[in-house]
């Protein structure tokens, strides 16, 4: 019964809203009572048959469109280290305004708020108030649209997943345009998807690539073989041991930006897996110096400072206390004094447009 209703709702989506319908056909439907309502991970579309049968026909179509929009906005690969339930709430707010604009009927309780119109999911996440009593799941239970899950292959190759989705989304949009049924407000989303994005992590890789591992060391056994009882040497170079990540904690940095900085530091640990990160907080003065490895995840950072801005104290501190630092990543809004250029590469990761007298600048 539920399977027939699902097929009927999806067929309606294909005929009347081909952009959503075409992308919905890419998701493998799975009936399951392991979810209360529904969910998607970008590969499958899960739905609880008992819940699905109780929906009105137009609500079933709206639910499918909702799950497709999670894929369009690439929510299954964008969460990073953010709280999963809070990310889900932010994602629903980002999606539902678009769906209502296109006259979809959502299941009762859908999360809708005009203040989040035209905001990215990350922006909404940072602006969400404190969770209600009982946590974010209370809102999700009332939303009637289920969950967004991490993509099953997210840890393997996010770039490949994003490239594949970009092609599929563009093809679906062009096909809908040719039929005169392109969804309203989608053009700007498609344009954003197609805008090349400079990946600051790729720049950091390039910073470190000149220091390729070039020797074997028994002092650091190859971790991949330890589980099998084999202690083999690993390629090792002191040049890759230590990098510094400095965070601007001055008064010009918002709490939302500090949250972003924590996330980006977590990504460095997770994706680049440096031997050690020297995590330095500084406004006009050094506020703290912590040491992180991948085992430190998830990061819980208590930020200190909120005074003026000066980047020179970090450079001086590193020169005097971290002689083996091979690169500095400085998370900031670039509103401060730079001082003298150090003898190692510097990547300024900034939330604002700006320039620096040395190093490379990339906006996130």
N, C-alpha and C positions, 0 to 999 in steps of 0.2 A: 504493500500500500504506500508506504513512505517513499519507496524507490520510484513508483509511478508519479507521485506528486513532485518529486525532485526533477524527474525528466521533463514533466510538463512545465515547471517553473523555469527550468533552464532553456527549454525551447522558446518560451515566451521572451526570455531575455535575448536570445539570439535573433529573433524576428523583430522585436521592437527596439532593442538597444544593442546593436551588433558589436559595438566596442566592448561592452561588458560581457556580452554573450560569447564572443570569440575567445576572450581570455578565460572565461569560465570553463570552456571546453578543454583547456589545458590542465585544469585541476582534476585530479582523480577523486570522484565522490566516494566517501566511506561512511557507512552507517555504523554508529557506535554509541553505546551508552556510557562510555568513559568520559564524555563531555556532557554537560547539562544542556547546552544549546548547540553551538557549532564552533568551528575554529578552522584556521588554515595555517599551513607552514610554507606556503608558496608552491608546494608540490601536490598536496592533497587538500580536499575540502571535506572536513568532518562535520557530521550533523547527527544529532540525537533523533532517531525516528519518531519517538513518542512526542517530543517537543515540536518537531517539524510538522507533524500531522495536525497539531492544534492551531497552527498559524493560518491566517486568511491567505487566499491565493496571492494577493498583491504583497503581503508581508513576506511570503516565501521568495518572491522575486527580489524584493528589497534586501533580504538577508543575503542572497547570492551576490547581488551587486556590492554589498558591504564587504564581503569576503574578497571579492575581486579587487576592490579599491585598496585593500591591504597589500595586494600584490603590486598594483600600479605604483603605490608609494613606497614599495620595497621594504615594508615594515619587517618582514622576516629576517632581513640581513642588516638592519640598521640599529638594532637595540644596543649593541656593544655591551658595556658593563652596567647599563641602567637597570633599575628595578623592573622586573618583568611585568608586574601588575600595574604599576604606575605608567609604564610605557604603553601598555594596552589601553589604559584610560585615555592617554594623550592621543594615541593613534585613532581611537574611536571619535574623539572630538574633531580631529583633523579630517576624518572621512565624511562624517555624517552631514556636515554643511553642504558638501559637494553633492551628495546624493539627494538631499532635499531640493537643492537648486535644480536638479534634473528630474524632479517630480516622482521620486521613488517613495514608497511607503515602507517605513521601517517597522520592525517588531516593536511592540510597546516597551517604553523605557529607554529607547535609544539615546545615547549621550549627545545632546545638542546644546550649544551655547554660542551666541552671536559674537561674543568677545574674541573667539578663536578663529574667526573667518580670516582667510588668507594668511594664516600662520603655519609655519612648518611644525611637524610633530615634535622636533627637538625644542622649539620655542615654547610650545604648549607645555611640554614636560617640565621645563624650567619655571613656568609661570603658574603651574597648578598649586592650589593652596594646600594646607595640611590635609592629610587623608581623613575621611570621616571615621568615627568610632567604629572599630571593627576592621579598618584597613580598606585599601583600594578595592578589594574583592567585593565589598558591599555594593559599590557602584557597578562593577562588572556584572554581578548577579542580576542587577536591575536593568542593565542595558539591553538585554534581549538579543544580542548579536554575537555572543561567544568571545573567543580568544584569538589573538594572533600569536603564533608560536614561532620559535626560531627555525630557520631553514635547516633541514637535516644535513645538508652539506656545507653549512656556513663556515665551519672551522677549517674546511679544506681549501676552498678557493672562492672567496666572496666576489672577486673581480670577474671571474668567469660567469657566475650566477647573474651578476648585474648586467653584463654584456648580453647574455641570452635573453633576459627579461626586457632589456631595452629594445632589442630587435622585435620581440613579440608584441610589445606595447605599441611601437611605431606601426607595425603591420596592421594591427587591429584598428588603430586610429585612422589610418589611410583608407582602409576598407569601409569604415563607417562614414567617412567624409564622402566617398564616392557614392554612397547610397543616400547622402543628404541627412544622415542620422548621427552626426558627430555630437557627443554630449557637450552641453554648455559648460564653459569655464574650464574645459580640459586642455585647451590649446596652451595656456601658460604652464600647466603641469608637464605637458609633453616637451615644451621648449626647455624647461628646467632639466628634464631627464636627458635631453640631447646636448645640453651645454657641457663642454669638456670641463672636468674638474681636476685641478692640479692636486695630486696626492702628496701631502707633506711627508707621509711615511716613506714614499718612494725617494724623496730627497734625502731623508735620513739614512736610508739604505745606501744611497750613493755616497753620503758622507763616510760611511763605514766600509764601503767596498774596497777602498784603497788599502785597507788594513786586513787583507785576506788572511785567513788562518794558514800558516805555512810551516807548521812543525807538529810533531806528535808529542804527547805528554802522557806518561803513566800516572802523573799526579792527579789528573782529571780523567778517570775512566769514561769510556763512551757509554752514556746513560741508556742508549737504545738496547744494549746487550746485557746490562746488569741483571735484568729480570730473568734471563736465560742462564744465569750463573757464569757468564763469560765476562772477564775483566780485560778489556782491550783498550789500547790507548786511543785518545781522541785528538783530532786536529785542534791546535791551540795557538793563540797569539795574544800576548798581553795587551795588544792594541785594542782588542774588543772587550776588554774587561769592564771598563768604567766609562759611563757618560753622565753628564749632569743635566738635570731638568730643573730649570728655575721658574718659579711662578711669581708673577707680579701681584702682590697682595695690597696694593695701594688703594686709596679711597675712590679712585676713578674706575675700579674694577667692580662690577656688580656681582651679587651672589650667584646669579645665573651663569656668568662667565667663569667663576670659580668652579662651579659644578662641571662645566664643559672642560676645564683644565684637568680636573680629576679624571674625567673619562678619557681624555687624550693620553694622559700619563699611563692609565691602565692599558690602553691599546699598545703603547710602546712596549710595556712589559709583556703583554700577551703575544704580540705579533713578532717583535724583534728579539725578545728573550735575552736582553743583555745580562752579562754576569752580575752587574750591579748598577743601579741608578742612584746617584746622589740627588736627592730631592730637596731643593733649597727654596725657602720662602723669603721674599724680600720686598719691602716697600722702598723707603729711603735707606733702610738699614737691614742687615741680615736678621731675620726673625727665627728661623729654625733650619736645621739640616738633618734630614732623615735618610736612611739607606733602605732601598727596596729591591727585591728580586721578584721573580714571578710567583714565588711562594707567598708573597705579601698580598696577593689578590684575594678578595676584592679590597680595594683601597678604601680606608676610612680616614679622611684628612680633616684635621682641625686647623683651619686657616687663622693666621695671626698677622696683624699689621694694621692696614687701613689708613696709613699716613701718606706722606708724599711719595714721589717716584724717582728712583735713581738706579740705573742698571750697573753702574761702575762697581758698587760694593760686591756684587756677585762675581764679577771678573776678578777682582782683587782677592776675594775669598778662595776662589778656585785655584788661582795661581799660588797661594800660600798654603793651602790645605789639601788640594787634590792634584798632585803632580802628574798622575797618570790619566787625567781626564782627556779623552780624545775628541769629544764633541759636546757642544752646549746647545740644548733646546730651550729657548726662553719663551714662555707663554705670557703674553702681555697685550696691552692695547697700544703699545709703542709711544706712550705719552710720558717721556722721561729723558734724563741725560744718559748718554751712551758711554762716555769715557773712551779710553784707548782700546784699539782693536787687539784681541788676544791672539795667541799663536796657534789656536785650534779653530776649526770651523764652527760657525754659529748659525743656527736656524731660528729666526724669529717667527713664531707661530702666533698670529694676531687675530683679534676679533674685529679690528677696524682697518680701514684703508690707511696706508702710511708707508713711509720709507725709513731705512736705517742706513747709517754711514758705512756699515760693513756687514758682512754676512748676507744671508738670503732671507727674504721675507715671503711668507705665504699666509693668506687669509683663510680662516676656517669659518 
